[in-house]
Amino acid sequence: MMRPISFFKTFSAFSSFMTRRSMRIGSLLR
């Protein structure tokens, strides 16, 4: 079972990565 702290770090990193990706796609679509 993963630790809450490590899980939070992974989730935050994944969310930030998805945000950058979505922003890049949005800029390309404009």
WOQUIHU-V137040 format. One record per residue. N is the residue number from 1. RES is the residue in three letters. SS is DSSP state (H for helix, E for strand, C for the rest). PSI is psi in whole degrees, -180 to 180 (none if undefined). OMEGA is omega in radians with two decimals (* if undefined). Layout:
((N | RES | SS | PSI | OMEGA) (N | RES | SS | PSI | OMEGA))
This chain:
((1 | MET | C | 133 | -3.10) (2 | MET | C | 154 | 3.11) (3 | ARG | C | 147 | -3.14) (4 | PRO | H | -39 | -3.10) (5 | ILE | H | -49 | -3.13) (6 | SER | H | -39 | 3.12) (7 | PHE | H | -42 | 3.14) (8 | PHE | H | -42 | 3.13) (9 | LYS | H | -46 | -3.13) (10 | THR | H | -43 | -3.14) (11 | PHE | H | -43 | -3.12) (12 | SER | H | -42 | -3.14) (13 | ALA | H | -44 | -3.14) (14 | PHE | H | -43 | -3.13) (15 | SER | H | -42 | -3.14) (16 | SER | H | -41 | 3.13) (17 | PHE | H | -45 | 3.14) (18 | MET | H | -38 | -3.14) (19 | THR | H | -46 | 3.12) (20 | ARG | H | -43 | -3.12) (21 | ARG | H | -46 | -3.12) (22 | SER | H | -40 | 3.14) (23 | MET | H | -42 | -3.14) (24 | ARG | H | -44 | 3.14) (25 | ILE | H | -43 | -3.14) (26 | GLY | H | -41 | -3.13) (27 | SER | H | -37 | -3.14) (28 | LEU | H | -35 | -3.10) (29 | LEU | H | -25 | -3.08) (30 | ARG | C | none | *))
